[in-house]
Amino acid sequence: MAGIVFDSVSKSFDGARIIDSLKLAVADGELLVLVGPSGCGKSTVLRMVAGLELVTEGSIHIGGRIVNDLPPQQRNVAMVFQNYALYPHMTVRQNLAFPLKMKKLAAVEVERRVAETAAMLDLTSLLARRPRALSGGQRQRVAMGRAIIREADVFLMDEPLSNLDAGLRGQIRSDIAALQARLGITTLYVTHDQTEAMTLGQRVAVMRKGRLQQVAPPHALYTSPANIFVAGFIGSPAMNILRATLEEEGGERFLRLDGQRLPLTGAVIQRHHGLAGHTGRELLVGIRPEDLALTDSAGPGALTLTLHTAESLGHETLVHLDGEVETLAPEAPEPAKATGAQPRMIAVLPGHHPISRGEILHLRPDPGRLHLFDRGGVSLVRAEGSSGLQRRVAKGLRAL
Amino acid sequence: MKHLLWRSLDYFLLATLALLFLAPILMMLVGSLKPDQRVLVEAGSLVAFIPHQASLQNYADVFARSDFLRFLLNSLLITGAIVTTGLLVNSLAAYAFARLQWRGRDLLFNLVLALMILPLEGIAVPLFYQVALLGLRDTYTAQILPFIANAFAIYLFYSFFIGLPRELEEAARLDGASTLRTFFSIIVPNSKPVFASVAILTFLMWWGSYLWPLMVTIGPAVRPLPVAIASFYTLPPLQWGDILAFGVMMVSPVLLIFLLFQRWFVRGVVATAIKG
């Protein structure tokens, strides 16, 4: 087993930089999820670890050894592909046995390990079938089996659940997490689905346009996003980003949003370092839809908005709102007006709300849970103390 | 009712076309069983399709007048060698063009594609000089070697391989397979239709080959069937019954092979989207 370290890894295709100076360490035995929108380069990162793509600059280390120039066969990594890539002409048994045969293991040993892996993944009754005769979930398990049986140093998973229906996805997701925890194999898991990332990863690395945005445990990503991209990408529905001005009056600091006033609590001020320097300046404020609550009247600390649409999900209601406040798409900090329609504010209200279009609503953001960003979209939160895992990662990077 | 009428019309048209294409083969088969003097006399009428006074005399004549078995074995050997070695060489070349990264690949591939439009007749004379210079006249080698590498076969393999999911090969490489092992263990078993198509097309192309064997063979020792049947026209007596019997025996292996591999052939044609 081994950790993976990316030391300033870059990748270019025809002059276009796909991955830009990636610095990341995956600790030995850790499950790290790489998440980001499609085209952000996350699969390329995985393929570089596998040896299926060459590294343009920098180096990749697996278990302390630089693997840049090693062919895939010599890296001892196993990969689960998005479409599983099971060999169609082979039975499940032959699919599982193939990597072992390549290692020239004795037939008895191959048979023993196939039986063991099949039992672990509940595939024993399917050993004689070909992939064509398997359901999506069964194929997925065979693909997992083919990766496990190798006893590889590293698992790479490229959106392994995206071809499954929603119900099965949830079940297999927890199976994967349990299996990884049991085997303790370093795993790099790529997905575009933030729910998958949040539920599966011990740490999650968010990527955008070939650049690493933030690496943190799932909850930390949610509570302290490093920038408005992460803020918008993690959490569903996405965080509302509003343009505001930080003002101070009589020793009290508050945010002004187009005439509406949001006082800042001591906790928020303490959490956001360097806020003082922004007094009188414009900044961006992030409010999670679930942190907005209905209130009876307008006034300080409440936003007055007009209902556009309401979607009742039974246990909660999603409301889309128009208002005077200027909102931004989390994709880019430039004014949304310049790029197109301004996104509507969204709030998640518990329970069922029989409200109709055009109704005026007063919503109060939880004052202790505001997220403040500078004009460039970078968080003003003080960096939190590093966890044990982060320390190990830092140690890995220092060891280079 | 209307549906039934259209259906009947469809079948009628199909049956007519099938008959039209089958007629020469049927005529050959029936003619080969008739006494020699009846063949030409009845050729212009429907009686040509009726096997009256049937006997195997013409077949016996073919064996008596020529060393048919030898020519058959020559044809089988030459065509078989071109097909089998061709499958190996051309599929490997196509794989290198379709999947491996190397300098000059695209340029060379375009050159190979350009070769497809070059007919044998165009290069027959220089090729003949080359073979003669190498001292290969009147050998099997002269009839096999120049035709193993085939641009059209490479193109067919290429179009098939390019459509195979790349992940299969990547998975095999990660599983520890070398490039050659990936080719033989993963690519080949998943490319049966194109192998069958290329095998049949190559077989048909060289089974009936006439010009080149005529140029490079001197005596009957290494001569294939098409050159041998030609001698029946030139050496008296000219007996049409014998020629037809020879024709039946020459065509049978082709039909047999086509019938055996028809399923793969159709799938291969669909998969590589060639016409005709």
Interface residues (C-beta under 8 A of the other chain):
Chain A: A50 G51 L52 P71 P72 Q73 R75 V77 A78 M79 F81 Q82 N83 A85 Y87 P88 H89 F98 P99 M102 K103 R146 R150
Chain B: P165 E167 L168 E170 A171 A172 R173 L174 D175 G176 A177 S178 R181 S185 I186 P189 N190
